[in-house]
Amino acid sequence: MDSQERLQKQFAFLREIDREKQVVRRTPLADNSRMENDAEHAWHMAVMALLTAEYANEEIDLLRTISMILIHDLVEIYSGDTYAYDEKAKESQRERELAAADRLFALLPEDQGKQFRALWEEFEAHETPEAKFAKTLDNVQPTMLNDASHGTSWISHGIKLSQILKRNSVTKDGSEALWNYSYQNFILPSVEKGYIIKDAET
């Protein structure tokens, strides 16, 4: 592959991922003016990583972590966003996202396609220190925004504390400090304010 063909593939990929800005999530902006999109979510997480890497349970490669964060939801261009508490949609999530990954990363030059696919798979596997920390931020960021927006999404979907605790069962794996902060400053106060239903299981 010559350099011109390589550049054409790279720019084709860049044009395609512009569609991530159109993937609307169920998490509102902090000011509750609208729901955020996937691209905004990834940007916010990347800045969070820059600010909070010192709280990771283990030493992390920050560039690798941020790269993973920026890539982790790109497949949703094709698969769509799967709401964290939609159990029915989650049944087909892995299958949909694998097919999307095959399609999306094939647009890149082969070496970069393999590199991006590996980073996406690493995030999904949740085994390395970088993947664990990225997943922590993936859980803490929407929790922060849900609290800031007076529980709009939690209230509209009737979310229970037990659901949130289940969803966040791995949040501490990447950073106990960030999980504890999120629990004490976002989750518990939201329960007290009635944004989150305190059910019998908790």
N, C-alpha and C positions, 0 to 999 in steps of 0.2 A: 504494500500500500504506500503510495507516495504521499508527501506532506499535504498536498492539496486535497486529496481524498480523505485523509485523516481529519483535516480541518472541517471539511464538509460534514463528516459524521459527528464531530464534536458540536458543531453549531446546530445540526439537526436535533441533537439531544437537548441542547440548551433551549431551543425553541419549544420542544415538546414539553419540557418540565415547567415552562411558563404556565402550563395548565394547572399546576399545583395551587396556584393562586385562586383557582375557581372551586377547589374542594373545600366546602364549608363544613366546619366541625360543629359539635353541640356545645362548645365552650364559648361563653360570651367574652367580649373585651372587658377590661376592668371597669370601664365607665358604663357598661351594659348597653351601649348604643347599637351593637349588632354582634353576630357570632364571628369568631375569628376563622381564618382559613388555614389550611395546612402549611402554607409557606410562612405565614406569620408565626405559627406555632413553632416551626423549626428554627426560625430566626431568634425567637424569644429564648428557646432552649439553648441555642449556641451562645448567646450572651450570658445566660445563666451559668453555663459551663465555665466561661472565662472568669466569672465573678466568684464561683463557689467551688472550684476544683480543690481548694485547700481542705474541704470537708469530706472528700472521698475517703472511704474506709481504707483503700490501698492507693499506692502511688499510681497515677494514670498518665498515659501519653495524651496530652491535651489535644494536640492536632488530630490524632486518631479518633478521639472521642467526638470532637466537633464535626469531623468528616462523617462519622457514623450518624450523628444527629441530623445533619443536613440531608442525608440520603434516606433516613429510616422510613419516611412516609411518602417518598416519591411514587411508590407502586400504587398508591391510592388514586393517582391520576386515572388508572384503569379500573381498579377494584372498588373504588369509593371508600369513604371513611366508615369504619365500623365503630358505632358508639360503644363506649366502654361497658355499658350496662345492658346492652341488647344481646341477651343470651342466644336468641334464635339466629341472629346475624353472625354471631361469633362461631357458630357451628361450621359455616362455610368460609370463614375468613382466611384460613391458611391456604385452602385450595385456590381461592380467588387471587390472593396475593402472590402465590407462586406463579400462577399463569401470567399475572401482571409483570412480575420480575423478569420472566423469560422474554416477554415482549419488549419491555422498556430497556433493559441493559443490552439487548441485542443491537440497539441503535448505535452504540458506542464502538470505537475501534476495539478489537478483541481484547487487548491487554487491559484497557480501562474498563471494559465491560466486566471482565473477571474481577478486577479490583473493586469496583462498586458493588457487584453482586456479593462478594465476600464480606464486605463491610455490612451490607444489609443482613446477610445471614448471621453474621456475628452478633448484631444487635438482637435479632430474633432469638438466638440461642441463649442469650443472657448468661454467659459463662465467664467471660473475661472481665477484669476490673473496669475496663472502658465501657463495655456493654452494660454492666451492672449500674455504673454511674449514670450512663445515658438513660437507662430505664428509670432510675430515680427521678431524674429531671422530667422525664416524660409523664410521670405521675404527679410530681409536685407542682409543675407549671399550671395544669388545669385546675388543680385544687386551690392554688393561690387566686386564680382568676374567678373561680366560682365563689369563693369567699368574698372577694372584692366587689363582685357584682350582686351581692346580697342573695346569693344562692339561687339565682334565676333558673339555671339548668337543673339543679338538684330538685328544686320545688316543682318545676313543670313536669319532671319525670317521676316524682314521688320517690326519690332515692333514699334508701335506708342506710343507717350507719354500718350495719353488717355488710352491705354491698361495698361500701367504700373501704372498709377494713380488708375485705377479701381482695378487692382490686389492688390495694396497697400492700399486700402480704410480702412482696419482694422489694418494696421501696427501700427498706433498711439495708438491703444487700449491698447497695452502692454507697450509701451514706446514712449511717445511723443519726448523725447530727441533723441532716436535712429532713429526715423522716420525723424525728422528734419535734423539730421546729414546726413542720407542717401539721402534725397532729395537735400540738399544743396551741398553735396560733391561727390555724385555718379550720381544722375539722371540729375540735371540741367547741370553740366559740360558735360555730355554725349550728351545731346541735342545740346549744343553749338558746340561740336566736330562733330556732324552729326551721332553719333552712334544710336541715337533714332530719329525717325521721329516726328517732331512737327506738329501735324495735326490741322485741323480747330476746333476740339472740345476742344482744350486746350488754 
